[in-house]
Amino acid sequence: MQQREVDIAIIGAGSAGLSAWHAASKHSDRVVLIEGGEYGTTCARVGCMPSKLLIAAAEAAHQARDAGGFGIKVIGVEVDGRAVMARLKQERDGFVGRVFKSMQRIPEANRLQGHARFEDPHTLRVGEHTRVKARNIVIATGSRSTWPKMFDAAGDRLIINDDVFEWDDLPESIAVFGPGVIGLELGQALHRLGVRLRVFGVGGALGPFRDAKVREAADATFNEEFYVDPDARVEKIERDGDAVVISFIERQSGETLTERFDYLLAATGRRPNVDRLDLENANLALDDKGVPHFNRFTLQCRNTDDGPSHVFIAGDANQELPLLHEANSEGRIAGDNAGRFPELRAGRRNVPLAIVFSEPQMATVGEGYAELEKRLGGCDCLAVGEASFADQGRAVVMRQNRGLMRLYAEHGSGQFLGAELFGPRVEHMAHLLAWAQEQKLSISEMLAMPWYHPVLEEGLRGALHDLNANLQLGPAITERCMECGPGD
């Protein structure tokens, strides 16, 4: 058993861990990066990039089939599943290779391979070969897929998104459980590539939406293309030969249907990879899911006596905002604070921004509608504006005139608070709105910005005009809103 003493140990070499290493290395040369699995981030290997490669292929097939609406005849659109998957894996491996090449710039002496677990608050055992004594520690171990026990009946036909990207060919059929980001993106892409699809959910949730009107618009739109039941009643899951047999109540007819699928894709959530770290030896206060309590601005964990710890946690491991850009940001904050500890700096946290690359796209900016309604709705401080894409000029030209956006602002101040967007290419509008919120712009200031014609963003301008018309401005309202709290 080798013995190492370092200033900072970082557990996990994904997006958050790599960012933490670079930030911590500005304070000390004695920083070690520990990785228990394969090198290459979740984003590059099984997340953002391979899923977008699949979506890009699906969009090409869909556009070819849809060309008739423009008077363009495309005869005999054929999807070569093996070619689709070959390109996906080739490009995916390129992304992973670039991450690995970047990691190779980290000196070998600063990298350790093996599963890490706490022996005491300052000591990590790495595999069976090294014991690391660290002044400060950053947990950046990421997360993994999880699913209800009933799915186990599918046996080896139960898959997660990681498995999709290892296929050599496309299957004939798939049942997707979980109409969230992963389920909708992969489900719609596979459907457009010719795979028979059913999507099942629980509780009515659909993507990131919390605004009932936007969620209902998305539900109706997706169901025009493929079957989605956000609150499905699944009676039985069985394995029969090479097929998964699912019995469920059909949404429209109310009849019980039994169908066979090649695979059951579990897209029902992720759990943080902290349960294998022996955190009981780290003297950390844990929540009911076993995740350390932490400060979201410093990423510093709390000890069991509620005092500050020398341990920090970043990225998907803390389950706050499981998104790549948030993991990078949190990694920098955690690594910097681990390097300067016991001095700490509160890192800047950006406006929440989430995008789903379905078609139409889904996006949320700022606090969600439910959170805003709870925080402000009791005193009627929340103003809402909306716009439909049904008759938006550029969307009509593109034959993508489907969707709804809802924007939120505060009565009195007129300050923009957030949005839920469902429509064509809203990824770009979501960025504009996030930047506006970062600058704390009012609705009138946002409307004063330049608007070109004809662009999809004119739809956003329409929603802003509607929101501006619904705003009640003035110091009396501002004072009343400041006086009341949630639930008043």
C-alpha positions as CSV (number, residue, x, y, z in Angstrom):
1,M,0.0,0.0,0.0
2,Q,1.6,3.2,-1.2
3,Q,1.3,6.3,1.0
4,R,0.7,9.8,-0.5
5,E,0.3,13.1,1.2
6,V,-1.3,16.0,-0.9
7,D,-2.9,19.3,-0.3
8,I,-6.0,18.5,-2.3
9,A,-7.5,15.3,-3.5
10,I,-10.3,15.4,-6.1
11,I,-12.5,12.3,-6.5
12,G,-13.8,12.0,-10.0
13,A,-12.3,13.1,-13.3
14,G,-15.5,14.2,-15.1
15,S,-16.5,17.7,-16.0
16,A,-16.7,18.9,-12.4
17,G,-13.5,17.1,-11.4
18,L,-11.4,18.4,-14.2
19,S,-12.6,22.0,-13.6
20,A,-11.8,21.5,-9.9
21,W,-8.3,20.2,-10.7
22,H,-7.5,23.2,-12.9
23,A,-8.8,25.6,-10.2
24,A,-7.1,23.9,-7.3
25,S,-3.8,23.6,-9.2
26,K,-3.5,27.4,-9.2
27,H,-3.0,27.2,-5.5
28,S,-0.8,24.1,-5.1
29,D,1.3,21.6,-7.1
30,R,0.3,18.9,-4.7
31,V,-3.2,18.1,-6.2
32,V,-4.2,14.6,-7.1
33,L,-7.1,13.6,-9.4
34,I,-8.6,10.2,-8.7
35,E,-10.8,8.4,-11.2
36,G,-12.4,5.0,-10.5
37,G,-13.8,4.4,-14.0
38,E,-13.0,5.1,-17.6
39,Y,-11.6,8.5,-18.5
40,G,-13.8,10.7,-20.6
41,T,-16.7,12.8,-19.3
42,T,-20.3,11.7,-19.1
43,C,-21.1,14.4,-21.6
44,A,-18.7,13.2,-24.2
45,R,-19.1,9.4,-23.6
46,V,-22.8,8.8,-22.9
47,G,-24.5,12.2,-22.5
48,C,-24.7,15.4,-24.4
49,M,-22.7,14.7,-27.5
50,P,-23.7,11.1,-28.6
51,S,-27.4,12.0,-27.9
52,K,-27.0,15.1,-30.2
53,L,-25.4,12.9,-32.9
54,L,-28.5,10.6,-32.8
55,I,-30.8,13.6,-32.8
56,A,-29.0,15.1,-35.8
57,A,-29.5,11.9,-37.8
58,A,-33.1,11.8,-36.8
59,E,-33.6,15.4,-37.9
60,A,-32.1,14.6,-41.3
61,A,-34.6,11.7,-41.8
62,H,-37.5,13.8,-40.6
63,Q,-36.7,16.7,-42.9
64,A,-36.5,14.4,-45.9
65,R,-39.9,12.9,-45.1
66,D,-41.4,16.4,-44.4
67,A,-40.1,18.0,-47.6
68,G,-43.3,17.4,-49.4
69,G,-44.9,20.2,-47.4
70,F,-42.6,22.6,-49.3
71,G,-43.4,21.0,-52.7
72,I,-40.2,19.0,-52.7
73,K,-40.7,15.3,-53.5
74,V,-38.3,13.0,-51.7
75,I,-39.0,9.4,-52.6
76,G,-38.0,6.4,-50.6
77,V,-36.4,7.7,-47.4
78,E,-34.4,4.8,-46.0
79,V,-32.6,4.8,-42.6
80,D,-29.5,2.7,-42.5
81,G,-29.3,1.9,-38.8
82,R,-25.8,0.5,-39.0
83,A,-24.5,3.6,-40.8
84,V,-26.3,5.9,-38.2
85,M,-24.7,4.1,-35.3
86,A,-21.3,3.8,-37.0
87,R,-21.1,7.6,-37.5
88,L,-22.4,8.2,-33.9
89,K,-19.7,6.0,-32.4
90,Q,-17.0,7.4,-34.6
91,E,-17.8,11.0,-33.7
92,R,-18.4,10.1,-30.1
93,D,-15.0,8.5,-29.8
94,G,-13.5,11.6,-31.2
95,F,-15.1,13.7,-28.5
96,V,-13.9,11.3,-25.8
97,G,-10.5,11.2,-27.4
98,R,-10.2,15.0,-27.2
99,V,-11.2,14.9,-23.5
100,F,-8.6,12.2,-22.9
101,K,-6.0,14.2,-24.7
102,S,-6.7,17.2,-22.6
103,M,-6.5,15.0,-19.5
104,Q,-3.1,13.7,-20.6
105,R,-1.8,17.2,-20.0
106,I,-2.2,16.6,-16.3
107,P,1.1,15.1,-15.1
108,E,0.9,11.4,-14.4
109,A,2.1,12.0,-10.9
110,N,-1.1,14.0,-10.3
111,R,-3.4,11.2,-11.5
112,L,-4.6,8.1,-9.7
113,Q,-6.7,5.3,-11.1
114,G,-9.0,3.4,-8.7
115,H,-12.1,3.6,-6.6
116,A,-11.7,6.0,-3.6
117,R,-13.4,5.7,-0.3
118,F,-13.0,7.5,3.0
119,E,-11.0,5.9,5.9
120,D,-11.3,9.0,8.0
121,P,-12.1,12.7,7.2
122,H,-8.6,13.3,5.7
123,T,-7.7,9.9,4.4
124,L,-8.8,8.2,1.2
125,R,-8.1,4.6,0.3
126,V,-7.7,4.3,-3.5
127,G,-8.3,0.7,-4.7
128,E,-6.1,-1.6,-2.9
129,H,-2.9,0.2,-3.9
130,T,-2.7,3.7,-2.4
131,R,-3.6,5.6,0.7
132,V,-3.9,9.3,0.2
133,K,-3.7,11.8,3.1
134,A,-5.3,15.1,2.0
135,R,-5.6,18.4,3.7
136,N,-8.8,19.2,1.6
137,I,-11.0,17.0,-0.6
138,V,-13.4,17.6,-3.5
139,I,-16.1,15.1,-4.2
140,A,-17.0,15.1,-7.9
141,T,-18.1,11.6,-8.5
142,G,-21.1,12.3,-10.8
143,S,-24.3,10.2,-10.9
144,R,-25.8,7.1,-12.4
145,S,-29.1,6.0,-13.8
146,T,-31.7,4.5,-11.4
147,W,-35.1,2.8,-12.0
148,P,-38.0,1.2,-10.1
149,K,-37.5,-2.4,-9.2
150,M,-40.4,-3.5,-11.4
151,F,-38.2,-2.8,-14.5
152,D,-35.9,-5.7,-13.5
153,A,-38.4,-8.1,-15.0
154,A,-37.1,-7.0,-18.4
155,G,-33.7,-8.7,-17.6
156,D,-31.0,-7.8,-20.1
157,R,-33.5,-6.1,-22.3
158,L,-33.6,-3.3,-19.6
159,I,-31.2,-0.6,-20.8
160,I,-30.2,3.0,-20.0
161,N,-29.0,5.8,-22.3
162,D,-25.4,4.6,-22.0
163,D,-26.4,1.3,-23.7
164,V,-28.1,3.0,-26.7
165,F,-24.8,4.4,-27.8
166,E,-23.2,1.0,-28.0
167,W,-25.7,-0.5,-30.4
168,D,-24.4,-1.6,-33.8
169,D,-27.9,-1.2,-35.4
170,L,-31.3,0.2,-34.5
171,P,-34.0,-2.0,-33.0
172,E,-37.5,-2.4,-34.3
173,S,-39.2,-1.2,-31.2
174,I,-38.6,0.4,-27.8
175,A,-40.6,1.4,-24.7
176,V,-39.2,4.5,-22.9
177,F,-40.1,5.1,-19.3
178,G,-39.5,8.7,-18.2
179,P,-40.6,11.6,-20.4
180,G,-37.9,13.9,-19.0
181,V,-34.9,15.3,-20.9
182,I,-33.2,11.9,-21.7
183,G,-36.5,10.1,-22.5
184,L,-37.9,12.7,-24.8
185,E,-34.7,13.4,-26.6
186,L,-33.8,9.8,-27.3
187,G,-37.4,8.6,-27.7
188,Q,-38.2,11.2,-30.4
189,A,-34.9,10.6,-32.2
190,L,-35.4,6.8,-32.3
191,H,-39.0,7.3,-33.5
192,R,-37.8,9.6,-36.4
193,L,-35.3,6.9,-37.3
194,G,-38.1,4.4,-37.7
195,V,-38.2,2.7,-34.3
196,R,-41.7,1.9,-33.0
197,L,-42.1,3.9,-29.8
198,R,-44.2,4.3,-26.6
199,V,-43.3,6.7,-23.9
200,F,-44.6,6.2,-20.4
201,G,-44.4,8.6,-17.4
202,V,-45.6,8.9,-13.8
203,G,-47.4,11.8,-12.2
204,G,-47.9,13.9,-15.3
205,A,-44.5,15.5,-15.6
206,L,-43.2,16.3,-19.1
207,G,-39.7,17.5,-19.6
208,P,-38.7,20.5,-17.4
209,F,-42.0,22.3,-17.5
210,R,-43.9,23.3,-14.4
211,D,-46.3,25.7,-16.0
212,A,-49.5,23.7,-16.7
213,K,-50.3,25.6,-20.0
214,V,-46.9,25.1,-21.5
215,R,-46.9,21.4,-20.4
216,E,-50.3,20.9,-21.9
217,A,-49.1,22.4,-25.2
218,A,-46.1,20.2,-25.3
219,D,-48.2,17.1,-24.4
220,A,-50.6,17.7,-27.3
221,T,-47.8,18.5,-29.8
222,F,-45.7,15.4,-29.0
223,N,-48.7,13.2,-29.1
224,E,-49.4,14.3,-32.7
225,E,-46.1,12.6,-33.6
226,F,-45.7,9.7,-31.2
227,Y,-47.4,8.2,-28.1
228,V,-46.6,9.8,-24.8
229,D,-48.5,9.3,-21.6
230,P,-47.0,11.4,-18.8
231,D,-49.3,9.7,-16.2
232,A,-49.4,6.1,-17.5
233,R,-51.0,3.2,-15.9
234,V,-48.7,0.2,-16.5
235,E,-50.1,-3.0,-15.2
236,K,-47.4,-5.5,-15.9
237,I,-43.9,-5.9,-17.3
238,E,-42.7,-9.3,-18.3
239,R,-40.0,-11.0,-20.3
240,D,-40.9,-13.3,-23.1
241,G,-38.0,-14.7,-25.1
242,D,-36.1,-11.8,-26.5
243,A,-39.0,-9.3,-26.0
244,V,-40.2,-7.2,-23.2
245,V,-44.0,-7.5,-22.8
246,I,-45.8,-4.5,-21.4
247,S,-49.5,-4.3,-20.4
248,F,-50.9,-0.8,-20.0
249,I,-54.1,1.2,-20.1
250,E,-54.2,3.1,-23.4
251,R,-54.5,6.8,-22.8
252,Q,-57.3,7.7,-25.2
253,S,-59.4,4.6,-25.3
254,G,-59.0,3.4,-21.7
255,E,-58.5,-0.1,-23.0
256,T,-55.8,-2.5,-21.7
257,L,-53.2,-3.1,-24.4
258,T,-50.4,-5.7,-24.3
259,E,-47.4,-4.9,-26.6
260,R,-44.0,-6.4,-27.2
261,F,-40.8,-4.3,-27.4
262,D,-37.2,-5.1,-28.1
263,Y,-36.0,-3.0,-25.2
264,L,-37.2,-1.1,-22.2
265,L,-35.3,2.2,-21.8
266,A,-35.2,3.4,-18.2
267,A,-34.9,7.2,-18.2
268,T,-36.4,7.6,-14.8
269,G,-33.8,9.6,-13.0
270,R,-30.2,9.5,-11.7
271,R,-28.7,9.1,-8.3
272,P,-25.5,10.6,-7.0
273,N,-22.4,8.4,-6.8
274,V,-21.8,9.1,-3.2
275,D,-23.1,5.8,-1.7
276,R,-19.8,4.0,-2.4
277,L,-17.5,6.5,-0.7
278,D,-17.9,5.3,2.9
279,L,-19.1,8.8,3.8
280,E,-19.8,7.7,7.4
281,N,-16.1,7.9,7.9
282,A,-15.9,11.5,6.6
283,N,-17.7,13.2,9.5
284,L,-20.2,14.8,7.1
285,A,-23.8,15.7,7.7
286,L,-25.9,13.8,5.2
287,D,-29.5,14.3,3.9
288,D,-32.0,11.5,3.7
289,K,-30.6,10.4,0.3
290,G,-27.0,10.2,1.7
291,V,-25.8,13.4,0.0
292,P,-23.7,15.8,2.1
293,H,-25.3,19.1,3.1
294,F,-23.4,21.9,1.4
295,N,-23.4,25.6,0.7
296,R,-24.4,26.2,-2.9
297,F,-22.2,29.3,-3.2
298,T,-19.0,27.9,-1.8
299,L,-19.7,24.1,-2.3
300,Q,-18.4,23.5,1.2
301,C,-19.9,20.6,3.0
302,R,-21.0,20.6,6.7
303,N,-19.7,18.4,9.4
304,T,-22.0,16.3,11.6
305,D,-21.8,19.0,14.3
306,D,-23.0,21.5,11.7
307,G,-19.6,23.1,11.5
308,P,-17.7,23.8,8.2
309,S,-15.8,20.9,6.7
310,H,-12.6,20.7,4.6
311,V,-14.6,18.7,2.1
312,F,-16.3,20.2,-1.0
313,I,-18.8,18.7,-3.4
314,A,-19.5,19.6,-7.1
315,G,-21.3,18.6,-10.2
316,D,-23.9,15.8,-10.4
317,A,-22.7,14.3,-7.1
318,N,-24.6,17.0,-5.2
319,Q,-27.8,16.6,-7.3
320,E,-28.5,20.3,-7.4
321,L,-28.3,21.1,-11.1
322,P,-27.2,18.1,-13.1
323,L,-26.1,20.0,-16.2
324,L,-22.7,20.3,-17.9
325,H,-22.3,24.1,-17.6
326,E,-23.3,23.9,-13.9
327,A,-20.8,21.1,-13.3
328,N,-18.0,23.1,-14.8
329,S,-19.0,26.2,-12.7
330,E,-19.3,24.2,-9.5
331,G,-16.0,22.4,-10.1
332,R,-14.2,25.8,-10.5
333,I,-15.8,27.1,-7.3
334,A,-15.1,23.9,-5.3
335,G,-11.5,23.6,-6.5
336,D,-10.7,27.2,-5.9
337,N,-12.1,27.1,-2.3
338,A,-10.3,23.8,-1.6
339,G,-7.1,25.5,-2.7
340,R,-7.5,28.6,-0.6
341,F,-9.1,26.9,2.5
342,P,-9.7,28.0,5.2
343,E,-10.4,31.2,3.4
344,L,-13.5,30.9,1.2
345,R,-15.0,32.9,-1.6
346,A,-18.7,32.7,-2.6
347,G,-18.7,31.7,-6.3
348,R,-21.0,33.4,-8.7
349,R,-24.0,31.2,-9.6
350,N,-25.6,32.0,-12.9
351,V,-29.3,32.2,-13.8
352,P,-30.6,28.6,-14.1
353,L,-30.8,27.6,-17.8
354,A,-32.0,24.2,-19.1
355,I,-32.7,23.1,-22.7
356,V,-34.2,19.9,-24.1
357,F,-33.2,19.2,-27.7
358,S,-36.5,17.7,-28.8
359,E,-38.5,19.2,-31.7
360,P,-40.0,21.6,-30.8
361,Q,-37.4,22.4,-28.3
362,M,-38.1,22.9,-24.6
363,A,-36.3,25.4,-22.3
364,T,-36.6,27.0,-18.9
365,V,-34.9,30.1,-17.7
366,G,-34.7,31.4,-14.1
367,E,-36.8,30.0,-11.4
368,G,-39.6,27.6,-12.5
369,Y,-43.2,28.7,-12.6
370,A,-44.1,26.6,-9.5
371,E,-41.3,28.1,-7.5
372,L,-42.2,31.7,-8.5
373,E,-45.9,31.2,-7.9
374,K,-45.1,29.9,-4.4
375,R,-42.7,32.7,-3.7
376,L,-44.7,35.6,-5.2
377,G,-48.2,34.4,-6.0
378,G,-49.6,34.8,-2.6
379,C,-49.4,38.6,-2.9
380,D,-50.2,38.7,-6.7
381,C,-46.7,39.9,-7.5
382,L,-46.3,37.5,-10.5
383,A,-47.2,38.8,-13.9
384,V,-47.4,36.5,-16.9
385,G,-47.1,37.1,-20.6
386,E,-47.4,34.5,-23.4
387,A,-47.2,34.0,-27.1
388,S,-48.1,31.1,-29.4
389,F,-46.0,30.1,-32.4
390,A,-49.1,29.0,-34.3
391,D,-49.2,32.1,-36.4
392,Q,-45.6,33.5,-35.9
393,G,-44.3,34.6,-39.3
394,R,-40.9,32.9,-39.5
395,A,-42.2,29.7,-37.9
396,V,-45.0,29.5,-40.5
397,V,-42.4,30.0,-43.3
398,M,-40.4,27.1,-41.8
399,R,-43.4,24.9,-41.2
400,Q,-42.5,24.7,-37.6
401,N,-45.3,26.8,-36.2
402,R,-46.0,24.9,-33.1
403,G,-45.4,25.8,-29.5
404,L,-46.1,28.2,-26.7
405,M,-43.9,30.4,-24.5
406,R,-44.8,31.9,-21.1
407,L,-42.7,34.7,-19.5
408,Y,-42.8,35.9,-15.9
409,A,-42.0,39.2,-14.3
410,E,-42.6,41.0,-11.0
411,H,-45.3,43.6,-10.6
412,G,-44.0,46.8,-9.3
413,S,-40.4,46.5,-10.4
414,G,-41.1,45.1,-13.9
415,Q,-38.1,42.9,-13.5
416,F,-37.9,39.7,-15.6
417,L,-38.0,36.6,-13.4
418,G,-38.0,33.6,-15.8
419,A,-39.6,31.7,-18.6
420,E,-40.8,28.4,-19.9
421,L,-40.4,28.0,-23.7
422,F,-41.7,25.4,-26.1
423,G,-41.1,26.1,-29.8
424,P,-38.7,26.0,-32.7
425,R,-35.1,26.7,-31.9
426,V,-35.9,28.2,-28.5
427,E,-32.3,27.2,-27.4
428,H,-31.3,30.6,-28.7
429,M,-34.1,32.6,-27.1
430,A,-33.4,30.9,-23.8
431,H,-29.9,32.2,-23.9
432,L,-31.1,35.7,-24.7
433,L,-33.4,35.6,-21.7
434,A,-30.8,34.2,-19.4
435,W,-28.4,37.0,-20.4
436,A,-31.2,39.5,-19.8
437,Q,-31.9,38.1,-16.4
438,E,-28.2,38.1,-15.5
439,Q,-28.2,41.8,-16.3
440,K,-31.4,42.3,-14.2
441,L,-33.2,43.9,-17.1
442,S,-36.8,45.1,-16.8
443,I,-39.3,44.1,-19.4
444,S,-39.4,47.6,-20.9
445,E,-35.6,47.5,-21.2
446,M,-35.7,44.2,-23.0
447,L,-38.3,45.5,-25.4
448,A,-36.1,48.4,-26.2
449,M,-33.5,46.1,-27.7
450,P,-33.2,45.6,-31.5
451,W,-35.5,43.1,-33.2
452,Y,-34.8,41.9,-36.7
453,H,-37.5,40.8,-39.2
454,P,-38.4,38.1,-40.0
455,V,-36.9,36.0,-37.2
456,L,-38.3,33.6,-34.6
457,E,-37.3,36.0,-31.9
458,E,-40.2,38.2,-33.0
459,G,-42.4,35.6,-31.2
460,L,-40.4,36.4,-28.1
461,R,-41.1,40.0,-28.6
462,G,-44.8,39.3,-28.8
463,A,-44.6,37.5,-25.4
464,L,-42.7,40.4,-23.9
465,H,-45.4,42.9,-25.2
466,D,-48.1,40.7,-23.6
467,L,-46.2,40.6,-20.4
468,N,-45.6,44.3,-20.4
469,A,-49.3,45.0,-20.9
470,N,-50.1,42.8,-17.9
471,L,-47.6,44.4,-15.6
472,Q,-48.7,46.8,-12.8
473,L,-45.9,49.2,-12.1
474,G,-45.5,51.7,-9.3
475,P,-43.9,52.2,-5.8
476,A,-47.1,51.3,-4.0
477,I,-47.2,47.8,-5.5
478,T,-43.4,47.4,-5.0
479,E,-43.8,48.2,-1.3
480,R,-46.7,45.7,-0.9
481,C,-44.7,43.0,-2.6
482,M,-41.7,43.5,-0.4
483,E,-43.9,43.3,2.7
484,C,-45.5,39.9,2.0
485,G,-43.7,36.6,1.9
486,P,-44.5,33.2,0.5
487,G,-48.1,32.1,1.3
488,D,-49.2,35.6,2.5
